[in-house]
């Protein structure tokens, strides 16, 4: 990685990988002939404050789910997010009862979702030298394990 912010991006990558390791997101296992490891890519984002000053460099590991095959790599898809009607009901109830409404962010929230399917990722650079014989067996779901929706 090169560029004027390369060091900041490396710190962001390390932070994301440290979160994944801390939450037992994956383990390195021997690759089986039946494995279809998903390749990944890094997505980078700069967060700014109200004055457009950079406050944080964020890195997210994302699966290239378009390589997955329905019926082989996954059977169904699901995104654990709330429905808009639930949010509208919550806001309306809060307004009617004069409640205060607050927003919050749960860091690494998707890294806590257990996986039902067996998913493997191709070994990332810098994790293991034996990339052809090993894979990352996922234990939890995240943007690194999201599959393409059917259709």
C-alpha positions as MATLAB code, in Angstrom:
seq = 'XXXXXXXXXXXXXXXXXXXXXXXXXXXXXXXXXXXXXXXXXXXXXXXXXXXXXXXXXXXXXXXXXXXXXXXXXXXXXXXXXXXXXXXXXXXXXXXXXXXXXXXXXXXXXXXXXXXXXXXXXXXXXXXXXXXXXXXXXXXXXXXXXXXXXXX';
ca = [
       0.000    0.000    0.000;
       1.316    3.407   -0.963;
       0.213    7.017   -0.688;
       0.245    9.760    1.899;
      -2.288    8.010    4.177;
      -0.883    4.480    3.763;
       0.102    4.246    7.422;
      -3.387    5.331    8.559;
      -5.011    2.732    6.292;
      -2.682    0.031    7.683;
      -3.779    1.005   11.217;
      -7.447    0.766   10.116;
      -6.842   -2.692    8.600;
      -5.112   -3.863   11.781;
      -8.029   -2.571   13.871;
     -10.553   -4.502   11.737;
      -8.472   -7.708   11.859;
      -7.954   -7.323   15.628;
     -11.751   -7.051   16.092;
     -12.258  -10.189   14.013;
      -9.645  -12.110   16.002;
     -10.969  -10.849   19.356;
     -14.484  -12.042   18.457;
     -13.269  -15.455   17.218;
     -14.552  -14.592   13.744;
     -12.505  -17.276   11.970;
      -9.831  -19.907   12.292;
      -7.181  -21.128    9.879;
      -7.952  -24.689    8.746;
      -6.691  -27.099    6.098;
      -8.354  -26.574    2.736;
     -10.560  -29.464    1.594;
     -11.229  -30.235   -2.057;
     -14.919  -29.457   -1.397;
     -14.111  -25.924   -0.167;
     -14.965  -22.986   -2.397;
     -13.141  -20.162   -0.611;
     -14.546  -16.706   -1.241;
     -12.101  -13.997   -2.199;
     -12.203  -10.686   -0.364;
     -11.391   -7.054   -0.899;
     -10.812   -4.115    1.406;
     -13.218   -1.172    1.345;
     -11.852    2.060    2.787;
     -13.801    5.013    4.147;
     -12.775    8.348    5.595;
     -15.031    9.687    8.356;
     -15.268   13.459    8.757;
     -16.728   15.777   11.369;
     -19.170   18.635   10.737;
     -16.284   20.826    9.476;
     -15.217   18.138    6.972;
     -12.024   17.491    8.923;
     -10.910   13.864    8.781;
     -11.611   12.153   12.104;
     -11.042    8.498   11.264;
      -9.837    6.113    8.584;
     -11.962    2.941    8.485;
     -11.309   -0.343    6.707;
     -13.853   -3.106    6.162;
     -13.126   -6.555    4.827;
     -15.793   -7.496    2.265;
     -16.468  -10.806    0.589;
     -16.706  -10.901   -3.159;
     -19.981  -12.786   -2.907;
     -20.618  -12.604   -6.631;
     -18.326  -15.649   -6.900;
     -20.728  -17.736   -4.813;
     -23.125  -20.208   -6.399;
     -26.691  -20.531   -5.078;
     -27.375  -24.070   -3.861;
     -23.663  -24.815   -3.525;
     -22.283  -22.004   -1.378;
     -25.580  -20.840    0.164;
     -29.266  -21.777    0.283;
     -31.004  -18.609    1.424;
     -30.077  -15.029    2.231;
     -31.084  -12.852    5.147;
     -30.024   -9.447    6.400;
     -30.595   -8.870   10.132;
     -31.933   -5.325    9.841;
     -35.111   -3.720   11.092;
     -38.123   -3.009    8.911;
     -38.980    0.605    8.094;
     -42.489    0.085    9.533;
     -40.937   -0.883   12.901;
     -38.841    2.285   12.903;
     -41.892    4.406   12.019;
     -43.870    2.829   14.869;
     -41.029    3.485   17.316;
     -40.678    7.132   16.263;
     -44.440    7.717   16.356;
     -44.746    6.126   19.827;
     -41.827    8.257   21.076;
     -43.351   11.464   19.675;
     -46.817   10.708   21.069;
     -45.402   10.091   24.563;
     -42.896   12.954   24.448;
     -39.947   10.559   24.771;
     -36.448   11.558   23.790;
     -35.057    9.642   20.845;
     -31.330    8.815   20.618;
     -29.205    7.167   17.974;
     -26.264    4.884   18.705;
     -23.694    2.862   16.851;
     -22.655   -0.636   17.864;
     -19.090   -1.162   16.750;
     -18.451   -4.487   15.013;
     -22.137   -5.431   15.414;
     -22.189   -7.807   12.444;
     -19.105   -9.609   13.728;
     -21.271  -11.102   16.493;
     -23.749  -12.977   14.274;
     -23.204  -16.783   14.285;
     -23.154  -18.558   10.916;
     -25.291  -21.575   10.070;
     -23.545  -22.444    6.799;
     -19.947  -23.517    6.371;
     -18.183  -20.626    4.662;
     -14.502  -20.249    3.941;
     -12.460  -17.266    2.821;
      -9.283  -17.342    0.814;
      -6.287  -16.590    3.039;
      -5.503  -12.876    3.209;
      -2.034  -11.524    2.572;
      -0.030  -11.432    5.777;
      -2.122  -14.013    7.660;
      -0.540  -17.295    6.558;
       2.209  -18.144    4.084;
       0.596  -21.435    2.983;
      -2.290  -19.805    1.077;
      -2.877  -22.730   -1.306;
      -3.363  -25.343    1.437;
      -5.228  -23.285    4.058;
      -8.505  -21.343    4.270;
     -10.207  -19.146    6.844;
     -13.182  -21.062    8.282;
     -15.781  -18.452    9.307;
     -17.600  -18.746   12.635;
     -19.605  -15.522   12.396;
     -21.303  -13.400    9.737;
     -20.308   -9.932    8.549;
     -19.672   -7.982    5.394;
     -16.820  -10.442    4.926;
     -19.338  -13.269    4.546;
     -22.373  -11.661    2.921;
     -23.666  -13.534   -0.090;
     -25.343  -12.179   -3.180;
     -29.141  -12.215   -2.975;
     -30.840  -14.653   -5.340;
     -32.203  -13.373   -8.638;
];
